[in-house]
Amino acid sequence: MTEGTPTPGIHHVTCIASDPQQNMDFWVETLGLRLVKRSINQDDPSTYHFFFADAEGNPGTSMTFFPWENHAQGKVGSGQVSRTAFRVPDGSLDYWEDRFDEYGVDYDDRVERFGETVLPFRDPDGLPVELVAVEIPDDDPTEPWTEFVPEDAAIRGFHSVTLWLADPEPTEDLLQTMGLEEVGTEQAQGDTPGDERTRFAATGTVGKYVDVLPTIEGGRQGHGTVHHVAFQTPTDEDQQSMREAVRNAGLRPTSQIDRHWFRSVYFREFGGILFELATSDPGYDSDEPLDDLGGRLVLPGKFEDRREEIEAGLTDVTIPRPEAAEADD
């Protein structure tokens, strides 16, 4: 297989939520991520698109959501991203368990995986999420947002995603075509006991791991599931190289699509999971000052002319503020 310019790792992960205010409250206040962009689903402008990330919205840190209120509850299964994991500083998991107790978050016992400690939990829609305690280097490319969570515990971008696949081998070959290297296997714990977990590592620091687990468990897309995972192709040239490699592997990538804050190419990998390739620029601060990220509803391009109509169809939401949270205590 022809290899593309290696990806540094995950760019963003996009999921399906139910209630937009519940989603906003959990990811901003409970987990302490910054709302860096409040926009719409460009393919369905009647639905919000929320972007939660580090303080600057750096690549590899943004968890995004479509709150499709009328969708049914989903079920994680084969052909999906089954788990999304975030990095947190070593020694912070006690803080997170205490915080989860305080906020009533549903979480499981810690597990050890590839020499790291993992704290699994679920968001209010049942989306499976994990925190992985790691050493954060001094020159880490992420910038913690500390409005709700202190720096020594703050989420520092993605650690990994786990793919559930009925036939992992073609996807494992694809990951290597994308520049990830197989770095280990171990017996899976918790989610699918008895199966072997294979880990692949990209070239970057943030969101560098993709784990693959074989399973034939049936699933369906809906609330509490991942819609797609995007990988970093920092420049247009990187993206074109990767697009060609993916096409040569027998898949059918789209042409480049302008998503306003990055340019994207989409394709379904061999197991049916929707993959995206996303550029690093222009970035979330291309249309709002860094200090004001997420402060207004941003309507890209042609949608600005429909602002009144679009705003009228969206549910009102309130962005959590630390002073409001303190007043409620």
matplotlib code that plots the C-alpha trace (Angstrom):
import matplotlib.pyplot as plt

x = [0.0, 1.2, 1.7, 0.5, 2.3, 2.0, -0.7, 0.5, -2.7, -6.4, -7.6, -11.1, -13.9, -17.5, -20.4, -24.2, -25.9, -29.5, -30.2, -27.9, -27.9, -27.2, -24.3, -22.9, -23.1, -21.3, -18.5, -17.8, -18.5, -18.1, -15.1, -13.7, -13.2, -13.6, -16.4, -14.3, -17.0, -20.8, -22.1, -24.4, -24.2, -23.3, -25.2, -28.2, -28.4, -31.4, -28.9, -26.1, -22.5, -20.5, -16.8, -15.1, -11.3, -8.3, -7.9, -6.7, -8.6, -5.4, -5.5, -5.9, -8.1, -11.6, -14.5, -17.5, -21.2, -24.3, -27.2, -29.9, -32.7, -35.1, -32.7, -33.0, -30.6, -27.6, -25.8, -22.0, -21.1, -19.0, -18.1, -17.9, -15.5, -16.3, -14.3, -12.7, -9.9, -8.4, -5.0, -4.9, -1.8, -0.3, -1.7, -5.0, -7.4, -8.2, -9.3, -11.5, -13.1, -14.0, -15.4, -17.4, -18.9, -19.7, -21.4, -23.1, -21.1, -21.3, -17.8, -16.1, -13.1, -9.7, -8.0, -4.3, -3.7, -0.3, 1.3, -1.1, -4.0, -7.4, -10.6, -13.7, -16.9, -19.9, -21.4, -25.1, -26.1, -24.1, -21.2, -18.2, -15.2, -11.9, -9.3, -5.7, -3.1, 0.1, 3.1, 2.6, 5.9, 6.9, 6.7, 3.3, 1.4, -1.9, -2.9, -5.1, -8.3, -8.7, -12.0, -13.5, -10.7, -7.2, -4.2, -2.8, -5.9, -7.1, -7.8, -4.9, -6.3, -6.9, -5.1, -6.7, -9.8, -10.8, -12.3, -14.6, -14.4, -15.7, -12.6, -9.8, -7.1, -8.0, -8.4, -5.1, -3.4, -5.1, -3.8, -0.3, -0.9, -1.9, 1.5, 0.6, 2.8, 1.7, 3.3, 1.7, -1.0, -2.6, -5.6, -8.6, -10.2, -13.7, -15.3, -14.9, -13.1, -11.3, -10.4, -7.0, -6.4, -3.9, -2.4, -1.2, 0.8, 1.0, 3.9, 2.6, 2.2, -1.5, -4.2, -1.4, -3.0, -5.6, -6.6, -8.4, -10.6, -12.3, -16.1, -19.2, -21.5, -24.2, -24.6, -26.6, -25.9, -27.7, -27.4, -24.2, -22.3, -19.4, -20.4, -16.8, -13.1, -10.9, -7.1, -4.7, -3.4, -1.8, -1.4, -3.3, -0.3, -0.4, -4.1, -3.8, -1.0, -3.1, -6.2, -4.3, -3.0, -6.5, -7.8, -5.0, -6.0, -9.3, -11.5, -13.5, -12.5, -14.5, -13.0, -11.8, -14.7, -14.3, -15.5, -14.5, -12.1, -10.4, -10.6, -11.8, -11.9, -14.2, -14.3, -15.6, -12.8, -13.2, -15.2, -17.7, -16.4, -16.4, -12.9, -12.1, -8.8, -8.6, -6.1, -4.7, -5.7, -7.4, -8.3, -11.0, -9.6, -9.9, -13.3, -13.3, -10.6, -8.9, -10.4, -13.9, -14.0, -17.5, -19.0, -21.5, -23.2, -20.9, -22.7, -20.1, -20.3, -23.8, -25.5, -24.9, -27.6, -30.1, -29.2, -32.7, -34.3, -31.6, -31.5, -35.3, -35.1, -32.4, -32.9, -31.6, -28.5, -26.5, -22.8, -21.7, -19.7, -17.6, -19.3, -22.7, -21.6, -20.2, -23.5, -25.3, -23.2]
y = [0.0, 3.5, 5.5, 9.1, 11.8, 10.4, 11.9, 13.4, 12.0, 12.8, 16.2, 16.0, 13.6, 14.4, 12.7, 12.8, 14.3, 14.8, 17.9, 20.8, 22.5, 19.2, 18.6, 22.1, 21.9, 18.6, 19.2, 22.8, 22.8, 19.1, 18.3, 21.7, 22.0, 25.4, 26.1, 27.3, 27.4, 27.5, 27.0, 24.8, 21.5, 22.7, 19.8, 20.3, 24.0, 23.3, 21.6, 23.1, 22.1, 22.6, 22.4, 21.8, 22.0, 23.3, 27.0, 27.8, 25.2, 23.5, 20.5, 17.3, 18.8, 19.4, 17.1, 18.2, 17.4, 17.5, 17.7, 16.0, 16.2, 14.0, 11.1, 7.8, 6.5, 4.8, 1.7, 1.2, -1.8, -3.0, -0.4, 2.4, 4.4, 2.7, 4.8, 8.3, 8.8, 12.1, 12.8, 14.2, 14.9, 12.0, 12.0, 13.7, 10.7, 11.0, 14.6, 13.3, 10.6, 13.1, 15.5, 12.7, 11.9, 15.5, 15.9, 12.5, 11.2, 7.4, 6.0, 2.6, 1.3, 2.2, -0.2, -0.6, -0.5, -0.5, 0.6, 3.6, 4.0, 4.6, 5.9, 5.0, 7.0, 8.1, 11.5, 12.2, 10.5, 7.4, 8.2, 6.1, 8.3, 7.7, 9.7, 8.4, 9.6, 10.6, 12.7, 16.1, 17.4, 21.1, 21.8, 20.1, 21.7, 22.0, 24.8, 23.9, 25.8, 26.4, 28.2, 25.1, 22.6, 23.4, 23.1, 20.1, 18.1, 19.8, 17.7, 18.1, 16.9, 13.4, 10.3, 7.8, 6.3, 2.7, 1.2, -1.9, -3.9, -7.2, -7.8, -5.6, -6.6, -4.3, -1.3, -2.1, -2.1, 1.3, 2.8, 1.9, 3.4, 6.6, 6.5, 4.9, 2.1, -1.0, -0.7, -3.5, -5.9, -7.0, -8.7, -6.4, -5.5, -4.4, -3.6, -6.9, -9.4, -12.2, -10.1, -8.8, -5.0, -3.8, -0.3, 1.9, 5.1, 8.2, 10.6, 13.4, 14.0, 14.6, 12.0, 9.8, 6.4, 4.3, 1.0, -1.8, -4.4, -7.2, -7.6, -8.6, -6.9, -5.0, -1.3, 1.7, 5.4, 7.8, 9.6, 8.6, 7.4, 8.8, 10.2, 10.3, 10.7, 13.2, 12.8, 15.6, 16.4, 19.7, 21.2, 20.9, 19.0, 16.5, 16.0, 15.4, 12.9, 11.1, 11.3, 9.6, 6.9, 6.2, 6.0, 3.7, 1.5, 0.9, 3.4, 6.4, 9.7, 12.8, 15.9, 18.5, 20.3, 23.8, 23.5, 27.1, 26.3, 23.5, 21.8, 18.2, 15.0, 12.2, 8.4, 5.3, 2.9, -0.9, -1.5, 1.3, 3.9, 7.5, 8.9, 12.5, 14.2, 17.8, 20.6, 22.6, 26.0, 28.4, 27.4, 28.3, 31.8, 32.8, 34.4, 35.2, 36.7, 34.1, 35.7, 35.5, 32.0, 30.5, 33.7, 34.0, 31.8, 31.6, 31.0, 30.2, 31.7, 31.5, 30.7, 34.2, 35.5, 33.1, 34.1, 35.2, 32.0, 29.7, 31.3, 31.0, 27.3, 26.6, 25.9, 28.7, 27.7, 29.3, 28.9, 27.9, 30.5, 29.9, 32.8, 31.3, 27.8, 29.3, 31.1, 27.8, 26.1]
z = [0.0, -0.8, 2.4, 2.8, 4.8, 8.3, 10.5, 13.8, 15.4, 16.1, 15.2, 16.7, 17.5, 16.8, 18.7, 18.9, 22.0, 23.0, 25.0, 24.1, 27.5, 29.3, 26.8, 27.3, 31.1, 31.3, 28.9, 30.1, 33.8, 34.9, 32.6, 32.4, 28.6, 26.9, 24.5, 21.6, 19.0, 19.0, 15.5, 13.4, 11.7, 8.2, 6.6, 9.0, 10.1, 12.3, 14.8, 16.9, 16.5, 19.8, 19.9, 23.4, 23.6, 25.4, 26.1, 22.5, 20.5, 19.5, 17.0, 18.9, 21.7, 20.4, 21.2, 19.2, 19.3, 17.2, 19.7, 17.6, 20.1, 18.2, 17.5, 19.4, 22.0, 20.3, 21.2, 20.8, 18.6, 15.8, 13.1, 15.6, 17.7, 21.0, 23.5, 23.4, 25.8, 27.1, 28.7, 32.2, 34.4, 36.4, 39.9, 39.0, 39.0, 42.7, 41.9, 39.0, 41.0, 43.7, 41.1, 39.5, 42.9, 43.4, 40.0, 40.0, 37.0, 36.2, 36.3, 36.7, 38.5, 37.2, 34.8, 33.8, 30.0, 28.3, 31.6, 32.1, 34.5, 32.9, 34.5, 32.4, 32.7, 30.7, 29.8, 30.4, 27.1, 28.0, 25.7, 26.8, 27.7, 29.5, 31.3, 31.1, 33.5, 31.7, 32.3, 30.6, 29.1, 29.7, 26.0, 25.5, 22.6, 24.6, 26.8, 29.8, 30.4, 34.1, 34.6, 36.3, 36.8, 38.1, 35.9, 37.7, 36.7, 33.5, 30.4, 27.9, 24.6, 23.3, 24.4, 22.0, 20.4, 20.5, 17.3, 17.5, 14.3, 13.1, 10.9, 12.2, 9.7, 6.8, 9.1, 10.8, 7.4, 6.7, 9.9, 8.9, 5.5, 7.4, 9.2, 12.5, 13.8, 15.7, 19.2, 21.2, 22.0, 25.3, 26.7, 26.7, 30.1, 30.9, 27.6, 25.7, 28.0, 26.2, 23.1, 22.3, 22.1, 19.5, 19.8, 17.0, 17.5, 15.3, 15.1, 17.3, 21.1, 21.4, 20.3, 19.0, 19.8, 18.1, 19.7, 17.8, 19.3, 17.4, 18.2, 16.4, 18.9, 17.0, 17.5, 16.2, 15.8, 18.1, 21.4, 23.2, 20.2, 18.1, 14.6, 13.2, 14.1, 12.4, 11.9, 11.5, 8.0, 8.9, 5.4, 2.1, 0.7, 3.7, 3.1, -0.6, 0.0, 2.5, 0.3, -2.5, -0.2, 1.1, -2.5, -3.6, -0.6, -2.3, -0.4, -1.7, -0.1, -0.9, -2.5, 0.0, 1.8, 3.4, 7.0, 7.8, 10.6, 8.7, 5.4, 5.4, 3.4, 4.5, 3.9, 5.5, 6.5, 5.8, 8.9, 8.2, 10.7, 9.2, 9.1, 8.4, 7.4, 8.7, 8.2, 11.1, 9.7, 9.6, 13.2, 15.7, 16.2, 12.6, 13.1, 16.8, 19.0, 21.2, 24.4, 23.0, 21.5, 21.8, 22.8, 19.9, 17.4, 14.4, 11.1, 8.4, 4.9, 3.3, 6.6, 7.9, 5.5, 7.2, 10.8, 11.9, 10.5, 12.0, 15.4, 15.6, 15.2, 17.8, 21.5, 23.7, 25.7, 28.5, 28.6, 32.1, 34.0, 37.1, 39.0, 38.3, 39.5, 42.7, 43.3, 43.0, 45.6]

ax = plt.figure().add_subplot(projection="3d")
ax.plot(x, y, z, "-o")
ax.set_aspect("equal")
plt.show()
